[in-house]
Amino acid sequence: MAKTKKDRIIIVGCGRLGSSIADMLSAIGHGVTVIDMKETEFRKLSGSYGGFTVEGDGTDIDVLKEANADRAGLFIAATDDDDTNIMAAEIAKVILKIPRVVVRVKDTSKRVAYSGLDIESIFPAELSRQEFLRITGLQKETEIK
C-alpha cells in the first residue's frame, strides 16, 4: 500500500524522545524518516523500526530534501537544542510547506521566535508542572486563584 502524504513523518533528532516517537509511529504503519547529526544515535531505534534514517543536519535544506521532507504531512523537531528545533520547524513550515509541524522547546520564552507560523509546541517543563499538579491534587487549588 502506498503511503499518503499524511502518513509520511519526518523526525529531527534521534535521542530518547525522537527515537521513541519514531518506533511508535513506525509500529503503527506510518512512513517515518529520522534525521540526526550522529549516525550512532540511530542505535536508539528498536530492532523492529521499519523507517528510514538520514545522517545530517535537520536544518540543512539539502538534508531535508534527501529525507523527502517536502512530501511529509508531519514534521517533528525533537533534538536537545531549542534553537536547532526552532530553525528546523520554521524551515519545515515556511520553506517546505509541511502542513503540520511540532517542535519541542525547553525554554518557553523562545516561543516568540516562531509565533504566527502555525507551529505546535511541546514544552516539557510545562507538561511536567501540569502533571505534578494533577497527581498531587493541587491542580484544583491553582485553578481557583
DSSP file (Angstrom, degrees, kcal/mol; ACC not computed):
  #  RESIDUE AA STRUCTURE BP1 BP2  ACC     N-H-->O    O-->H-N    N-H-->O    O-->H-N    TCO  KAPPA ALPHA  PHI   PSI    X-CA   Y-CA   Z-CA
    1    1 A M              0   0    0      0, 0.0     2,-0.2     0, 0.0     0, 0.0   0.000 360.0 360.0 360.0 129.6    0.0    0.0    0.0
    2    2 A A        -     0   0    0      1,-0.1     2,-0.3     0, 0.0     0, 0.0  -0.459 360.0-117.1 -72.5 141.0    1.4    3.4   -1.0
    3    3 A K        -     0   0    0     -2,-0.2     2,-0.2     2,-0.0    -1,-0.1  -0.583  25.0-140.1 -77.7 136.9    1.9    5.9    1.8
    4    4 A T    >>  -     0   0    0     -2,-0.3     3,-1.1     1,-0.1     4,-0.7  -0.490  29.7-101.1 -88.6 168.2   -0.1    9.1    1.6
    5    5 A K  G >4 S+     0   0    0      1,-0.3     3,-1.2     2,-0.2    68,-0.9   0.891 123.3  55.4 -56.6 -41.0    1.4   12.5    2.4
    6    6 A K  G 34 S+     0   0    0      1,-0.3    -1,-0.3    66,-0.2    66,-0.1   0.746 104.3  55.2 -67.6 -20.6   -0.3   12.4    5.8
    7    7 A D  G <4 S+     0   0    0     -3,-1.1    24,-1.5    23,-0.1     2,-0.5   0.635  88.3  92.0 -84.1 -14.3    1.4    9.1    6.6
    8    8 A R  E <<  -a   31   0A   0     -3,-1.2    65,-2.3    -4,-0.7    66,-1.4  -0.706  56.8-177.6 -88.0 126.6    4.9   10.4    5.9
    9    9 A I  E     -ab  32  74A   0     22,-3.1    24,-2.4    -2,-0.5     2,-0.5  -0.981  15.5-159.2-130.4 134.1    6.6   11.7    9.0
   10   10 A I  E     -ab  33  75A   0     64,-2.3    66,-2.9    -2,-0.4     2,-0.5  -0.942   8.3-170.1-110.7 131.5   10.0   13.4    9.5
   11   11 A I  E     -ab  34  76A   0     22,-2.7    24,-3.0    -2,-0.5     2,-0.7  -0.984   8.2-157.3-122.8 121.8   11.6   13.4   12.9
   12   12 A V  E     +ab  35  77A   0     64,-3.0    66,-3.1    -2,-0.5    24,-0.2  -0.885  68.3  37.5 -99.0 118.4   14.7   15.5   13.5
   13   13 A G        -     0   0    0     22,-3.4    23,-0.2    -2,-0.7    22,-0.1   0.357  57.9-152.9 108.9 118.7   16.6   14.2   16.5
   14   14 A C        +     0   0    0      4,-0.2    30,-0.2    24,-0.1    65,-0.1  -0.198  54.7 119.6-114.8  40.0   17.1   10.6   17.4
   15   15 A G  S  > S-     0   0    0     63,-0.4     4,-2.5    29,-0.0     5,-0.3   0.087  89.4 -63.9 -79.6-157.6   17.6   11.0   21.2
   16   16 A R  H  > S+     0   0    0      2,-0.2     4,-1.6     1,-0.2     5,-0.2   0.924 137.2  40.6 -60.5 -45.4   15.3    9.4   23.7
   17   17 A L  H  > S+     0   0    0     61,-0.2     4,-2.4     2,-0.2     5,-0.2   0.973 117.9  44.9 -68.9 -53.9   12.2   11.4   22.6
   18   18 A G  H  > S+     0   0    0     60,-0.5     4,-2.5     1,-0.2    -2,-0.2   0.898 115.1  47.4 -58.7 -43.8   12.8   11.2   18.8
   19   19 A S  H  X S+     0   0    0     -4,-2.5     4,-2.6     2,-0.2    27,-0.3   0.889 112.0  49.7 -67.8 -37.8   13.6    7.5   18.8
   20   20 A S  H  X S+     0   0    0     -4,-1.6     4,-2.1    -5,-0.3    -2,-0.2   0.900 113.1  46.4 -69.4 -38.4   10.7    6.5   20.9
   21   21 A I  H  X S+     0   0    0     -4,-2.4     4,-2.8     2,-0.2     5,-0.3   0.928 112.9  50.5 -65.4 -44.2    8.3    8.5   18.8
   22   22 A A  H  X S+     0   0    0     -4,-2.5     4,-2.5    -5,-0.2     5,-0.2   0.924 111.0  48.4 -60.3 -45.7    9.8    7.0   15.6
   23   23 A D  H  X S+     0   0    0     -4,-2.6     4,-2.2     2,-0.2    -1,-0.2   0.931 113.7  46.9 -59.7 -46.3    9.5    3.5   17.0
   24   24 A M  H  X S+     0   0    0     -4,-2.1     4,-1.2     2,-0.2    -2,-0.2   0.934 115.1  44.4 -63.6 -48.0    5.9    4.0   18.0
   25   25 A L  H  <>S+     0   0    0     -4,-2.8     5,-2.4     1,-0.2    -1,-0.2   0.875 113.6  50.6 -67.8 -36.8    4.8    5.6   14.7
   26   26 A S  H ><5S+     0   0    0     -4,-2.5     3,-1.6    -5,-0.3    -1,-0.2   0.903 106.1  56.6 -64.1 -41.2    6.7    3.1   12.6
   27   27 A A  H 3<5S+     0   0    0     -4,-2.2    -1,-0.2     1,-0.3    -2,-0.2   0.794 106.1  49.9 -62.6 -29.1    5.0    0.2   14.6
   28   28 A I  T 3<5S-     0   0    0     -4,-1.2    -1,-0.3    -3,-0.2    -2,-0.2   0.317 127.8 -94.8 -97.3  10.5    1.5    1.5   13.7
   29   29 A G  T < 5S+     0   0    0     -3,-1.6    -3,-0.2     1,-0.3     2,-0.2   0.526  73.8 140.8 100.9   7.1    2.3    1.8   10.0
   30   30 A H      < -     0   0    0     -5,-2.4     2,-0.9     1,-0.1    -1,-0.3  -0.534  57.4-115.4 -80.2 150.4    3.5    5.3    9.3
   31   31 A G  E     -a    8   0A   0    -24,-1.5   -22,-3.1   -27,-0.2     2,-0.4  -0.778  45.2-174.8 -83.3 109.4    6.3    6.0    6.9
   32   32 A V  E     -a    9   0A   0     -2,-0.9    20,-2.7   -24,-0.2     2,-0.4  -0.876  19.7-173.7-115.3 138.4    8.9    7.6    9.2
   33   33 A T  E     -ac  10  52A   0    -24,-2.4   -22,-2.7    -2,-0.4     2,-0.5  -0.998  11.1-158.2-127.2 128.3   12.3    9.1    8.5
   34   34 A V  E     -ac  11  53A   0     18,-2.4    20,-2.6    -2,-0.4     2,-0.4  -0.896   3.7-162.1-107.7 133.5   14.6   10.1   11.3
   35   35 A I  E     +ac  12  54A   0    -24,-3.0   -22,-3.4    -2,-0.5     2,-0.3  -0.949  18.4 159.9-114.3 132.5   17.3   12.7   10.8
   36   36 A D  E     - c   0  55A   0     18,-1.9    20,-2.5    -2,-0.4    21,-0.1  -0.993  43.4-132.2-149.8 150.3   20.2   13.1   13.2
   37   37 A M  S    S+     0   0    0     -2,-0.3     2,-0.6    18,-0.2    20,-0.1   0.794  95.9  58.0 -68.6 -29.5   23.7   14.5   13.0
   38   38 A K    >   -     0   0    0      1,-0.1     3,-1.5    18,-0.1     4,-0.4  -0.909  66.9-155.7-113.1 120.1   25.3   11.5   14.6
   39   39 A E  G >  S+     0   0    0     -2,-0.6     3,-1.4     1,-0.3     4,-0.2   0.827  93.7  66.7 -58.7 -32.2   24.9    8.1   13.0
   40   40 A T  G >  S+     0   0    0      1,-0.3     3,-1.5     2,-0.2    -1,-0.3   0.759  87.3  68.8 -63.6 -23.8   25.5    6.4   16.4
   41   41 A E  G X  S+     0   0    0     -3,-1.5     3,-2.0     1,-0.3    -1,-0.3   0.775  82.9  72.4 -65.4 -25.3   22.2    7.9   17.6
   42   42 A F  G X  S+     0   0    0     -3,-1.4     3,-1.5    -4,-0.4    -1,-0.3   0.669  78.2  77.6 -65.9 -14.8   20.3    5.6   15.3
   43   43 A R  G <  S+     0   0    0     -3,-1.5    -1,-0.3     1,-0.3    -2,-0.2   0.721  80.8  69.7 -64.3 -19.6   21.2    2.7   17.6
   44   44 A K  G <  S+     0   0    0     -3,-2.0    -1,-0.3   -30,-0.2    -2,-0.2   0.673  79.1  95.9 -73.3 -16.3   18.4    4.0   19.9
   45   45 A L  S <  S-     0   0    0     -3,-1.5   -25,-0.1    -4,-0.2   -26,-0.1  -0.484  85.6-107.6 -72.4 145.3   15.8    2.8   17.4
   46   46 A S    >   -     0   0    0    -27,-0.3     3,-1.6    -2,-0.2    -1,-0.1  -0.240  24.6-110.6 -69.8 162.5   14.4   -0.6   18.1
   47   47 A G  T 3  S+     0   0    0      1,-0.3    -1,-0.1     3,-0.0    -2,-0.1   0.708 118.9  56.1 -64.5 -20.2   15.2   -3.6   16.0
   48   48 A S  T 3  S+     0   0    0      2,-0.0    -1,-0.3     0, 0.0     2,-0.1   0.425  73.7 128.6 -93.2   0.7   11.7   -3.5   14.7
   49   49 A Y    <   -     0   0    0     -3,-1.6   -26,-0.1     1,-0.1   -25,-0.1  -0.389  36.9-172.8 -59.5 126.4   11.9    0.1   13.4
   50   50 A G        +     0   0    0    -27,-0.1    -1,-0.1    -2,-0.1   -27,-0.0   0.249  48.9  89.0-108.8  12.3   10.8    0.0    9.8
   51   51 A G  S    S-     0   0    0      1,-0.1     2,-0.2   -20,-0.1   -18,-0.2  -0.073  75.5 -90.8 -96.4-161.9   11.5    3.5    8.7
   52   52 A F  E     -c   33   0A   0    -20,-2.7   -18,-2.4    15,-0.1     2,-0.4  -0.692  24.9-150.3-110.0 161.6   14.5    5.3    7.2
   53   53 A T  E     -c   34   0A   0     -2,-0.2     2,-0.4   -20,-0.2   -18,-0.2  -0.985   6.2-168.4-131.0 144.8   17.4    7.2    8.7
   54   54 A V  E     -c   35   0A   0    -20,-2.6   -18,-1.9    -2,-0.4     2,-0.6  -0.982  15.4-143.0-134.2 121.6   19.3   10.1    7.3
   55   55 A E  E     +c   36   0A   0     -2,-0.4     2,-0.3   -20,-0.2   -18,-0.2  -0.736  58.4  74.2 -84.4 124.2   22.6   11.3    8.8
   56   56 A G  S    S-     0   0    0    -20,-2.5     2,-0.6    -2,-0.6   -18,-0.1  -0.951  84.8 -47.4 160.7-178.4   22.8   15.1    8.7
   57   57 A D    >   -     0   0    0     -2,-0.3     3,-2.0     1,-0.1     6,-0.2  -0.715  36.7-149.1 -86.1 119.1   21.8   18.4    9.9
   58   58 A G  T 3  S+     0   0    0     -2,-0.6    -1,-0.1     1,-0.3   -46,-0.1   0.468  97.8  57.2 -69.6  -1.1   18.0   18.8   10.2
   59   59 A T  T 3  S+     0   0    0     32,-0.1     2,-0.6    33,-0.0    -1,-0.3   0.330  84.0  99.0-106.3   4.7   18.3   22.5    9.4
   60   60 A D    <>  -     0   0    0     -3,-2.0     4,-2.5     1,-0.2     3,-0.2  -0.828  66.4-148.6 -95.5 121.0   20.0   21.9    6.1
   61   61 A I  H  > S+     0   0    0     -2,-0.6     4,-2.6     1,-0.2     5,-0.2   0.878  97.9  53.5 -56.9 -41.0   17.6   22.1    3.1
   62   62 A D  H  > S+     0   0    0      2,-0.2     4,-2.3     1,-0.2    -1,-0.2   0.898 109.9  47.4 -63.4 -39.8   19.6   19.5    1.1
   63   63 A V  H  > S+     0   0    0     -3,-0.2     4,-1.7    -6,-0.2    -2,-0.2   0.920 112.2  49.9 -65.6 -43.7   19.5   17.0    4.0
   64   64 A L  H  <>S+     0   0    0     -4,-2.5     5,-2.8    -7,-0.2     6,-0.3   0.886 111.3  48.6 -63.0 -38.7   15.7   17.6    4.4
   65   65 A K  H ><5S+     0   0    0     -4,-2.6     3,-1.8     1,-0.2    -1,-0.2   0.893 107.3  55.2 -67.9 -39.1   15.2   17.1    0.7
   66   66 A E  H 3<5S+     0   0    0     -4,-2.3    -1,-0.2     1,-0.3    -2,-0.2   0.856 108.0  50.2 -59.0 -34.1   17.3   13.9    0.8
   67   67 A A  T 3<5S-     0   0    0     -4,-1.7    -1,-0.3    -5,-0.1    -2,-0.2   0.390 115.4-120.4 -83.8   3.3   14.8   12.7    3.5
   68   68 A N  T X 5 +     0   0    0     -3,-1.8     3,-1.9    -5,-0.1    -3,-0.2   0.834  58.0 155.6  59.1  35.1   11.9   13.7    1.3
   69   69 A A  G > < +     0   0    0     -5,-2.8     3,-1.9     1,-0.3    -4,-0.2   0.800  62.6  69.1 -62.3 -28.6   10.6   16.1    3.9
   70   70 A D  G 3  S+     0   0    0     -6,-0.3    -1,-0.3     1,-0.3    -5,-0.1   0.626 100.1  49.8 -66.6 -10.4    8.8   18.1    1.2
   71   71 A R  G <  S+     0   0    0     -3,-1.9    -1,-0.3    -6,-0.1   -63,-0.2   0.234  90.4 110.4-108.5  11.7    6.5   15.1    0.9
   72   72 A A    <   -     0   0    0     -3,-1.9   -63,-0.2     1,-0.1   -66,-0.2  -0.543  52.1-161.1 -88.9 152.8    5.7   14.8    4.6
   73   73 A G  S    S+     0   0    0    -65,-2.3    27,-1.1   -68,-0.9     2,-0.4   0.596  82.6  35.3 -99.8 -18.2    2.5   15.6    6.3
   74   74 A L  E     -bd   9 100A   0    -66,-1.4   -64,-2.3   -69,-0.3     2,-0.4  -1.000  61.7-170.7-141.4 136.4    4.0   15.9    9.8
   75   75 A F  E     -bd  10 101A   0     25,-2.2    27,-2.9    -2,-0.4     2,-0.5  -0.996   5.4-168.0-128.4 128.5    7.4   17.2   10.9
   76   76 A I  E     -bd  11 102A   0    -66,-2.9   -64,-3.0    -2,-0.4     2,-0.7  -0.975   7.7-160.7-121.4 122.7    8.7   16.8   14.5
   77   77 A A  E     +bd  12 103A   0     25,-2.7    27,-2.3    -2,-0.5   -64,-0.2  -0.901  27.5 153.6-102.9 110.3   11.7   18.7   15.7
   78   78 A A        +     0   0    0    -66,-3.1   -60,-0.5    -2,-0.7   -63,-0.4  -0.097  17.4 130.9-134.7  35.2   12.9   16.8   18.8
   79   79 A T        -     0   0    0      2,-0.2    25,-0.1    25,-0.1   -66,-0.1  -0.233  69.3-108.9 -77.2 178.4   16.6   17.5   19.3
   80   80 A D  S    S+     0   0    0      1,-0.1     2,-0.6    25,-0.0    -1,-0.1   0.394  97.7  83.3 -86.4   3.4   18.1   18.5   22.6
   81   81 A D     >  -     0   0    0      1,-0.2     4,-2.4    24,-0.0    -2,-0.2  -0.930  63.5-158.1-116.0 117.2   18.7   22.0   21.3
   82   82 A D  H  > S+     0   0    0     -2,-0.6     4,-2.9     1,-0.2     5,-0.2   0.907  94.1  51.1 -56.3 -46.6   15.9   24.6   21.3
   83   83 A D  H  > S+     0   0    0      1,-0.2     4,-2.5     2,-0.2    -1,-0.2   0.899 110.9  48.2 -63.7 -40.7   17.5   26.8   18.6
   84   84 A T  H  > S+     0   0    0      2,-0.2     4,-2.8     1,-0.2     5,-0.2   0.932 113.0  48.8 -62.6 -45.7   18.0   23.8   16.2
   85   85 A N  H  X S+     0   0    0     -4,-2.4     4,-2.5     1,-0.2    -2,-0.2   0.922 112.5  47.3 -61.1 -45.1   14.4   22.7   16.8
   86   86 A I  H  X S+     0   0    0     -4,-2.9     4,-2.5     2,-0.2    -1,-0.2   0.925 113.9  46.7 -64.9 -44.5   13.0   26.1   16.2
   87   87 A M  H  X S+     0   0    0     -4,-2.5     4,-2.4    -5,-0.2     5,-0.2   0.931 113.5  48.1 -64.2 -44.7   15.0   26.6   13.0
   88   88 A A  H  X S+     0   0    0     -4,-2.8     4,-2.5    -5,-0.2    -1,-0.2   0.911 112.6  49.7 -60.8 -42.0   14.2   23.2   11.6
   89   89 A A  H  X S+     0   0    0     -4,-2.5     4,-2.4    -5,-0.2     5,-0.2   0.907 110.2  49.7 -64.4 -42.3   10.5   23.8   12.4
   90   90 A E  H  X>S+     0   0    0     -4,-2.5     4,-3.0     2,-0.2     5,-0.6   0.910 111.9  48.2 -63.7 -42.2   10.5   27.1   10.7
   91   91 A I  I  X>S+     0   0    0     -4,-2.4     5,-2.4     1,-0.2     4,-1.3   0.924 111.9  50.4 -62.5 -44.4   12.2   25.7    7.6
   92   92 A A  I  <5S+     0   0    0     -4,-2.5     6,-2.7    -5,-0.2    -2,-0.2   0.909 119.6  35.7 -60.4 -43.1    9.6   22.8    7.5
   93   93 A K  I  <5S+     0   0    0     -4,-2.4     4,-0.2     4,-0.2    -2,-0.2   0.944 127.6  31.1 -78.0 -50.1    6.7   25.1    7.8
   94   94 A V  I  <5S+     0   0    0     -4,-3.0    -3,-0.2    -5,-0.2    -2,-0.1   0.925 131.4  25.0 -81.5 -46.7    7.8   28.1    5.7
   95   95 A I  I  <<S+     0   0    0     -4,-1.3    -3,-0.2    -5,-0.6    -4,-0.1   0.918 131.8  33.6 -88.4 -47.0   10.0   26.7    3.0
   96   96 A L  S   <S-     0   0    0     -5,-2.4    -3,-0.2     2,-0.1    -4,-0.2   0.612  93.5-138.8 -87.8 -11.4    8.9   23.1    2.7
   97   97 A K        +     0   0    0     -6,-0.4    -4,-0.2    -4,-0.2    -3,-0.1   0.848  30.9 178.2  59.1  37.8    5.2   23.9    3.4
   98   98 A I        -     0   0    0     -6,-2.7    -1,-0.2     1,-0.1   -25,-0.2  -0.598  27.6-136.8 -72.0 128.2    4.7   20.8    5.6
   99   99 A P  S    S+     0   0    0      0, 0.0     2,-0.5     0, 0.0   -25,-0.1   0.859  84.3  33.2 -60.2 -40.8    1.1   21.0    6.9
  100  100 A R  E     +d   74   0A   0    -27,-1.1   -25,-2.2   -28,-0.1     2,-0.4  -0.967  66.4 177.2-125.7 124.1    1.7   20.0   10.5
  101  101 A V  E     -d   75   0A   0     -2,-0.5    19,-2.8    17,-0.5     2,-0.4  -0.988   5.1-172.8-128.3 130.0    4.9   20.9   12.4
  102  102 A V  E     -de  76 120A   0    -27,-2.9   -25,-2.7    -2,-0.4     2,-0.4  -0.982   5.5-169.3-124.7 133.7    5.5   20.2   16.1
  103  103 A V  E     -de  77 121A   0     17,-2.7    19,-2.5    -2,-0.4     2,-0.6  -0.967  17.1-141.3-126.4 137.2    8.5   21.5   18.0
  104  104 A R  E     + e   0 122A   0    -27,-2.3     2,-0.4    -2,-0.4    19,-0.2  -0.864  27.1 177.3 -94.0 126.5    9.9   20.6   21.4
  105  105 A V        -     0   0    0     17,-2.5     3,-0.1    -2,-0.6     6,-0.0  -0.995  22.5-169.1-133.8 127.5   11.2   23.7   23.2
  106  106 A K  S    S+     0   0    0     -2,-0.4     2,-0.8     1,-0.2    19,-0.2   0.868  79.0  63.2 -80.4 -39.0   12.6   23.7   26.7
  107  107 A D    >   -     0   0    0      1,-0.2     3,-2.0    18,-0.1     4,-0.2  -0.788  67.6-162.3 -94.5 106.3   12.7   27.5   27.1
  108  108 A T  G >  S+     0   0    0     -2,-0.8     3,-1.5     1,-0.3     4,-0.2   0.742  85.1  69.3 -62.0 -23.4    9.1   28.8   27.0
  109  109 A S  G >  S+     0   0    0      1,-0.3     3,-0.8     2,-0.1    -1,-0.3   0.686  87.7  67.9 -68.8 -15.1   10.4   32.4   26.3
  110  110 A K  G X  S+     0   0    0     -3,-2.0     3,-1.8     1,-0.2     4,-0.3   0.527  71.1  90.8 -82.3  -4.6   11.6   31.2   22.8
  111  111 A R  G X  S+     0   0    0     -3,-1.5     3,-1.2     1,-0.3     4,-0.3   0.778  74.5  69.2 -62.4 -23.6    8.0   30.7   21.6
  112  112 A V  G X  S+     0   0    0     -3,-0.8     3,-0.7     1,-0.2    -1,-0.3   0.779  84.7  71.8 -63.0 -26.0    8.1   34.3   20.3
  113  113 A A  G <  S+     0   0    0     -3,-1.8    -1,-0.2     1,-0.2    -2,-0.2   0.758 113.7  22.3 -63.2 -25.6   10.6   33.2   17.7
  114  114 A Y  G X  S+     0   0    0     -3,-1.2     3,-1.6    -4,-0.3     5,-0.4   0.176  86.3 140.7-129.0  17.0    8.0   31.3   15.7
  115  115 A S  T <  S+     0   0    0     -3,-0.7    -3,-0.1    -4,-0.3    -4,-0.0  -0.332  70.1  26.3 -62.3 143.7    4.7   32.9   16.8
  116  116 A G  T 3  S+     0   0    0      3,-0.1    -1,-0.2     1,-0.0    -4,-0.0   0.473  94.8  98.8  83.5   2.9    2.3   33.3   14.0
  117  117 A L  S <  S-     0   0    0     -3,-1.6    -2,-0.1     2,-0.1     3,-0.1   0.361  92.3-117.0-103.4   5.6    3.7   30.4   11.9
  118  118 A D        +     0   0    0      1,-0.2     2,-0.5    -4,-0.1   -17,-0.5   0.922  62.2 150.2  58.3  45.8    1.2   27.7   12.9
  119  119 A I        -     0   0    0     -5,-0.4    -1,-0.2   -19,-0.1     2,-0.2  -0.946  41.4-135.6-108.9 127.1    3.8   25.6   14.6
  120  120 A E  E     -e  102   0A   0    -19,-2.8   -17,-2.7    -2,-0.5     2,-0.4  -0.585  21.4-148.1 -83.8 145.5    2.6   23.5   17.5
  121  121 A S  E     -e  103   0A   0     -2,-0.2     2,-0.5   -19,-0.2   -17,-0.2  -0.877  16.6-163.3-120.2 145.8    4.8   23.4   20.6
  122  122 A I  E     -e  104   0A   0    -19,-2.5   -17,-2.5    -2,-0.4    -2,-0.0  -0.995   9.7-169.3-121.6 122.4    5.6   20.9   23.4
  123  123 A F     >  -     0   0    0     -2,-0.5     4,-2.4   -19,-0.2     3,-0.4  -0.910   7.7-161.6-113.2 102.8    7.2   22.4   26.5
  124  124 A P  H  > S+     0   0    0      0, 0.0     4,-2.6     0, 0.0     5,-0.2   0.853  90.0  53.2 -53.6 -39.8    8.5   19.6   28.8
  125  125 A A  H  > S+     0   0    0    -19,-0.2     4,-2.4     2,-0.2     5,-0.2   0.915 110.6  46.7 -64.3 -41.7    8.6   21.9   31.8
  126  126 A E  H  > S+     0   0    0     -3,-0.4     4,-2.6     2,-0.2    -1,-0.2   0.917 112.9  49.3 -65.5 -42.7    5.0   23.0   31.4
  127  127 A L  H  X S+     0   0    0     -4,-2.4     4,-2.3     1,-0.2    -2,-0.2   0.908 112.3  48.2 -62.7 -41.4    3.9   19.4   30.9
  128  128 A S  H  X S+     0   0    0     -4,-2.6     4,-2.6    -5,-0.2    -2,-0.2   0.909 111.4  50.0 -65.3 -42.1    5.8   18.2   34.0
  129  129 A R  H  X S+     0   0    0     -4,-2.4     4,-2.4    -5,-0.2    -2,-0.2   0.932 111.5  48.3 -62.1 -46.0    4.3   21.1   36.1
  130  130 A Q  H  X S+     0   0    0     -4,-2.6     4,-2.1     1,-0.2    -2,-0.2   0.906 113.2  47.5 -61.3 -42.5    0.8   20.2   34.9
  131  131 A E  H  X S+     0   0    0     -4,-2.3     4,-2.8     2,-0.2     5,-0.2   0.900 110.1  52.8 -67.7 -39.9    1.3   16.5   35.7
  132  132 A F  H  X S+     0   0    0     -4,-2.6     4,-1.8     1,-0.2     6,-0.3   0.941 111.0  46.6 -58.7 -48.5    2.8   17.3   39.1
  133  133 A L  H  X>S+     0   0    0     -4,-2.4     6,-1.6     1,-0.2     5,-1.0   0.886 113.3  50.7 -61.6 -39.1   -0.2   19.4   40.0
  134  134 A R  H ><5S+     0   0    0     -4,-2.1     3,-0.7    -5,-0.2    -2,-0.2   0.949 112.6  43.1 -65.1 -49.6   -2.6   16.7   38.7
  135  135 A I  H 3<5S+     0   0    0     -4,-2.8    -1,-0.2     1,-0.2    -2,-0.2   0.760 115.7  48.6 -74.6 -21.9   -1.1   13.8   40.7
  136  136 A T  H 3<5S-     0   0    0     -4,-1.8    -1,-0.2    -5,-0.2    -2,-0.2   0.555 108.0-123.3 -89.6  -8.0   -0.7   15.8   43.9
  137  137 A G  T <<5S+     0   0    0     -3,-0.7     3,-0.4    -4,-0.7     4,-0.4   0.553  81.8 116.1  78.9   6.8   -4.3   17.1   43.7
  138  138 A L     >< +     0   0    0     -5,-1.0     4,-1.6    -6,-0.3    -4,-0.2   0.523  47.4  88.6 -85.8  -5.1   -3.0   20.7   43.8
  139  139 A Q  H  > S+     0   0    0     -6,-1.6     4,-1.6     1,-0.2    -1,-0.2   0.896  85.1  52.8 -59.6 -42.6   -4.4   21.5   40.3
  140  140 A K  H  > S+     0   0    0     -3,-0.4     4,-1.2     1,-0.2    -1,-0.2   0.873 106.1  54.3 -63.6 -36.6   -7.8   22.5   41.7
  141  141 A E  H  > S+     0   0    0     -4,-0.4     4,-1.0     1,-0.2     3,-0.2   0.887 108.6  47.9 -64.7 -38.3   -6.2   24.9   44.1
  142  142 A T  H  < S+     0   0    0     -4,-1.6    -1,-0.2     1,-0.2    -2,-0.2   0.788 106.5  58.0 -74.7 -26.2   -4.3   26.7   41.3
  143  143 A E  H  < S+     0   0    0     -4,-1.6    -1,-0.2     1,-0.2    -2,-0.2   0.803 102.6  54.8 -71.2 -28.6   -7.4   26.9   39.2
  144  144 A I  H  <        0   0    0     -4,-1.2    -1,-0.2    -3,-0.2    -2,-0.2   0.857 360.0 360.0 -73.3 -36.0   -9.2   28.9   41.9
  145  145 A K     <        0   0    0     -4,-1.0    -1,-0.2     0, 0.0    -2,-0.2   0.452 360.0 360.0 -81.4 360.0   -6.6   31.6   42.2
